[in-house]
Amino acid sequence: MIKAKLIPSFELGWAEGVKLCVSPHFNSRPDNEVSLLVIHNISLPAGCFGTPYIDQLFQGCLDIAADPSFEALKGLEVSAHFLIRRDGGIIQYVSCDERAWHAGVSSFQGRQGCNDFAVGIELEGTDSQDYTELQYQELVRLTLGLMTRYPMLNLDAIVGHCDIAPGRKTDPGDCFDWNRYKHELTLGLSW
C-alpha cells in the first residue's frame, strides 16, 4: 500500500519530491489539455537495468558507441514525462503542462496525436519481465497525484502504449498487472 508516502503535488507541471533530469525534447500542448495517461516500458540496452542510458536518450546525448543496439537510436528525439526505475526512484524529464514526445503515431478514442493530451510514464522494464513492488507503489502514488492535479484523468483514461499504437507497440507488456494497478488506484481514490 502507498499510504505511508504522500501523493505528490505539482508546481507548473513538475512533481514535488522527484529527481529532475530535464529533456530538451518537448514543446507546448496545443490545447493545454491533460486527459490521458500512457504507461510504457524502456530499458537500454534491452533488458539491462540501472544504466545511465535512458537519461542520456531523453536528454539527446546518448553515447551511440556504448552499445551496438544504440546505432538505431542515433538522432532520435524522444522523451517521457516520467521514468520509474526498478528501485522505485522517479525521474521527471518534462513538465506535465508541456508535450513530451513519447507516444509517436497514436490515437485514443478517435483522437490522433496522443502526445498532445497525454502524460507518459516509462517503467524501467521489458514486456516479458515482472515489474517490481516498488515500481507499482510509486506508479500508483504518482498516478493519484496526476489525477488530483489533472481532473480530466480517470481510470478509463489510463492505457498502455500498446493500446494507442496497436501493431506498432507492445508495452508495457503481458507482465504488467493492470488489475492490481487499477485496484490500488481505486483504493487510493477512496481515501
C-alpha positions in Angstrom: 0.0 0.0 0.0 1.1 3.5 -0.6 -0.4 5.4 2.3 3.0 5.6 4.0 4.1 8.1 1.4 2.3 11.3 0.4 0.8 11.7 -3.0 3.0 14.2 -4.9 1.7 17.7 -5.6 2.6 19.6 -8.8 4.0 23.1 -9.4 3.9 24.2 -13.0 3.6 20.6 -14.1 6.6 19.4 -12.0 6.1 16.8 -9.4 7.4 17.7 -6.0 10.0 15.3 -4.4 11.2 13.6 -7.6 14.6 13.8 -9.3 14.7 16.1 -12.3 16.6 15.4 -15.5 15.3 18.0 -17.9 14.9 17.0 -21.5 15.1 19.4 -24.5 12.6 17.1 -26.4 9.2 18.7 -25.7 7.0 21.5 -26.9 3.7 23.2 -26.0 0.5 21.4 -25.7 -1.8 22.8 -28.4 -4.9 22.9 -26.1 -3.2 22.9 -22.6 -5.1 19.6 -22.0 -4.1 16.6 -20.0 -6.8 13.9 -20.3 -4.8 10.6 -20.9 -2.1 8.7 -19.1 0.1 6.3 -21.1 2.1 3.6 -19.5 5.3 2.5 -21.3 8.4 0.4 -20.6 12.0 1.0 -21.5 15.4 -0.5 -20.9 18.7 0.4 -22.5 20.3 -1.7 -23.7 17.3 -4.0 -24.0 16.9 -6.0 -20.7 19.6 -4.1 -18.9 18.6 -2.0 -15.8 20.2 0.7 -13.8 22.2 2.2 -16.7 22.6 5.9 -17.4 21.4 5.5 -21.0 17.7 6.3 -20.6 18.6 9.7 -19.1 21.0 10.2 -22.0 18.5 9.2 -24.6 15.8 11.6 -23.2 18.4 14.4 -23.0 19.6 13.9 -26.5 23.1 12.9 -25.6 23.1 9.1 -25.8 26.6 7.7 -26.4 25.9 5.7 -29.6 29.2 3.9 -29.2 28.3 2.5 -25.8 26.3 -0.4 -27.3 25.8 -1.7 -30.9 22.0 -1.6 -30.4 22.2 2.2 -29.9 23.0 2.8 -33.6 19.3 2.6 -34.3 18.6 5.4 -31.8 21.1 7.8 -33.5 19.4 11.3 -33.8 16.2 10.1 -32.2 14.4 12.9 -30.3 12.2 11.3 -27.7 11.2 11.9 -24.1 8.6 11.0 -21.5 7.3 12.9 -18.6 8.5 10.3 -16.0 10.6 7.2 -15.6 10.1 4.9 -12.6 13.3 2.8 -12.0 13.3 -0.8 -10.7 14.1 0.6 -7.2 11.1 2.9 -7.3 13.1 6.0 -8.0 11.1 8.5 -10.1 12.8 10.8 -12.6 10.9 13.6 -14.4 12.1 14.9 -17.8 9.3 17.2 -19.0 6.7 19.3 -17.2 3.3 17.7 -17.4 2.0 21.0 -18.6 4.2 20.5 -21.8 4.0 17.9 -24.5 6.7 15.2 -24.2 7.5 13.1 -27.2 6.6 9.5 -26.1 3.6 8.2 -28.0 4.5 8.7 -31.6 1.9 7.9 -34.2 -1.1 7.2 -31.9 -4.8 7.5 -31.3 -7.2 7.3 -28.4 -11.0 7.2 -28.8 -10.7 8.6 -32.3 -8.3 11.4 -31.4 -5.0 11.3 -33.2 -1.6 12.5 -31.8 -1.8 11.4 -28.1 1.2 13.4 -27.2 -1.0 16.5 -27.4 -3.1 15.5 -24.4 -1.2 12.6 -22.7 1.3 12.2 -19.9 3.8 9.4 -20.5 5.2 7.3 -17.7 8.0 4.9 -18.5 8.6 1.9 -16.3 12.2 0.6 -16.4 11.5 -2.9 -17.7 10.6 -5.2 -20.6 7.4 -6.7 -21.9 8.4 -10.1 -20.6 9.7 -9.4 -17.1 7.7 -8.7 -13.9 7.8 -5.2 -12.6 8.9 -4.6 -9.0 6.8 -4.0 -6.0 8.4 -0.6 -5.6 7.5 0.3 -9.2 3.8 -0.5 -8.6 3.8 1.5 -5.3 5.4 4.6 -6.9 3.3 4.3 -10.1 0.1 4.3 -8.0 1.3 7.2 -5.9 2.3 9.2 -9.0 -0.9 8.4 -10.8 -3.0 9.5 -7.8 -1.1 12.8 -7.8 -1.6 13.3 -11.5 -5.4 12.5 -11.2 -5.6 15.1 -8.4 -3.7 17.8 -10.5 -5.4 17.0 -13.8 -9.1 16.2 -13.2 -9.8 15.0 -16.7 -7.7 11.9 -15.9 -9.7 9.0 -14.7 -9.4 5.2 -14.6 -10.8 4.9 -18.2 -8.1 7.3 -19.5 -5.2 5.2 -18.4 -3.8 3.0 -21.1 -0.7 1.2 -22.3 1.4 2.3 -25.3 0.1 -0.9 -27.0 -3.5 0.5 -26.7 -2.8 3.7 -28.6 -0.4 2.3 -31.1 -1.6 -1.3 -31.7 0.5 -3.3 -34.0 3.4 -0.9 -33.6 3.9 -1.0 -29.8 3.5 -3.8 -27.2 4.5 -2.1 -23.9 4.0 -2.2 -21.0 3.6 -5.9 -22.0 1.9 -9.0 -20.7 3.8 -8.9 -17.4 2.2 -5.6 -16.4 -0.5 -6.3 -13.8 -3.4 -4.0 -14.9 -5.8 -5.5 -12.4 -3.5 -4.8 -9.5 -2.7 -1.3 -10.7 -6.3 -0.2 -11.2 -7.5 -1.9 -8.0 -4.8 0.0 -6.0 -5.8 3.2 -7.7 -9.4 2.6 -6.8 -8.5 2.1 -3.2 -6.3 5.3 -3.3 -9.2 7.3 -4.8 -11.4 6.3 -1.8 -9.1 7.7 0.8 
